[in-house]
C-alpha cells in the first residue's frame, strides 16, 4: 500500500470515501471541511468542493450524477452537482455519521446516540422510522463484495486477483475470517390444501408465486389432484410419482400439469444455504383452464398428447391475454367513489369527479371527498335549481341522511317527538322574491307585513334628496315599472351553521362549491347561523330559528299577557303532523289561553 499523491493537500480528518464512475470522493471534515474529487486511476486531485458557509462534512452518498454530503455542524444535507456547483442544502437531518441507500431507493441516515434510524426520500421527508439499526438488514441491497460477519471485506474481485484479499474495517490486511454460522434451516416444505374447485374433473390452469429468491436459494412447487378428499396421512404417504412438478420460471408462474381433478394439493419446498432464505409473499392459483385452443380446429386437440402440447404452447400467449383481461375485470372499482384509489401518487377521485363536471377539493379528508362524490351524481338533473342547491348544501354539511336515520332523544331534556321519528331536513335556501309583501289595489289590506312602493324600492332621483338641480343627470335607461321586481328576483340567502364556516379555509371551500352550483346571474349571500335566536338579526323561522316543543313540566310554560319571553321560554302549538313539533305560522297561532293547560286554538 502506498500514499496517494494529493497535490500537497494532506487529509486532516477523513470521514468517508465514495467511488462513482470515473471519480473518487474523499470527505474530509477538516477544518475546513472539504470534498476532494480524485481521479481513481492516477489518484490525482481534480477539484475541491466547499459550500459558502462553514460546515463539517461527515458522510456522503451519490444520487445519480450528484453527490449528497451530510453536514454535522449545521444538521443539513448538501447537494453538489457533477460539475461542482452547490445546488443547496436541506435542514433537519441532525448530526449524521453515515448515509446508506436502501434497496427501495430510500436514504438511511444514522445519527450517533440514537437507537432508531430514519428512512427519508430524496426530498428529505421522513417516510419511516426503524426501531433499531438491525432492522436495516432486510432493506439494504446485497453487497457487491463478500463481507464476513466481523465486517471484513474481500477486495480480491476489485484487484483482479484469483485469491481472496481480506481487509478489516481499518483497511489493514488480515487472514481469512472464519465462516459465518448458519442462521436459517437449509430445507423445509409445506403442503397446502385441499383446494376445492367445486368442478368435477377440473383442469387446473397455473400457479403464480409472488416470492423472493436471493442467490443460493430455490423454491420448488409440486401439485397432485384427486376427485375425493384425502386425509393428511394419505397425502404424506403418496409416492413421489403422484406429485407433478410445476416448472416455475423467472416470473414465478407456470402451468399446472397434474391430471384433472376437483381437489388439488400444492407442495412447496424451500432451499437455502443457511445464511439467506427464500420468501413467499403471495400465491395465486387460477382455474379452470380456458385455453386458446378452443379457437383452433378440433384436430389440434384430437388426442390428449396433442391437446396438452397445444395448451402449453398457447399458454405463453395466454398469460399476457389473461393479465389484460384481469385488468379489465378489475376496472369496475375505479369507477366507484367508494373503492377508487386515492393515494398521493394515484388520486382517482379527482379524475372521477371530472366525469360529472365536479371540482373536488383535494384538501378535504378522503372519506369526505368520497361521500361528496358519491352523492353529487344524484344532483346532476337539478343542478342550478333551488332543490339542487339545497341538496348540495345538505351533502356538504353531511346532513343528506338526516331524514333517513332515526333521531335519538336528547339525554338532558325530554323528547319533543316520539322516539324513532327522523327530524325534518332544514330548508337552508331562501329566495328573496318570497319576501315580497306588496299591496295590490283592490285586494290588499294594510298591516305590519304590507309594504307600499316608494323610495326604498324605486330608488329613483329625488330633488333635495339624492339629486340636485343642474348637477344630477337623469338616468333614462332604468325602468321604474319593473325595477322593484328585478331587485330581489336574482338574490337568495344560504343559511349554514356558523361552526361549518368558522375557519377561513372551510369558508373558502364552501364558496368554491357554491360557485359551481349557483347560476351566474344569481347573487347568493352566505349567512352563518349561531345556535340562538337574536330578534332583528337572526330570527327567520324555518331558516335560522326554531320554535321548540311544549315542555313536559307546565311550570316553564309562558302565558300570554302574564309571562315574559326569555332564553328558556318555549311556545306551544296545536298538534300538527304526527311526530313533528308544532311550527309557528303553520299549525300554531298565538292567542289567549282558553283552558288551564294553555293549549292553543288553531
Secondary structure by P-SEA (a helix, b strand, c coil): ccccccccccccccccccccccbbbbbbccccbbbbbbcccccccccccccccbbbbccccccccbbbbbbccccbbbbbcccccccccccccccccbbbbcccbbbbbbbccccbbbbbccccccccccccccccccccccccccccccccccccccccccbbbbbccccccccccccccccccccccccccccccccccccccccccccccccccbbbbbbccccccccaaaaaacccccccccccccccbbbbccccccbbbbbbbbbccccbbbbbcbbbbbcccccccccccccccccaaaaaaaaaaaaaaaaaaaaaaaaaaacccccccccccccccccaaaaaaaaacccccccccaaaaaaaaaaccccccccccaaaaaaaaaaaacccccccbbbbccccccccccccccccccccccccccccccccccccccccccccccccccccccccccccccccccccccccccccccccccbbbbbccccccccaaaaaaaaaaaaacccccbbbbbbbbcccccccccccccccccccccccccccccccccccccccbbbbbccccccccccccccccccccccccccccc
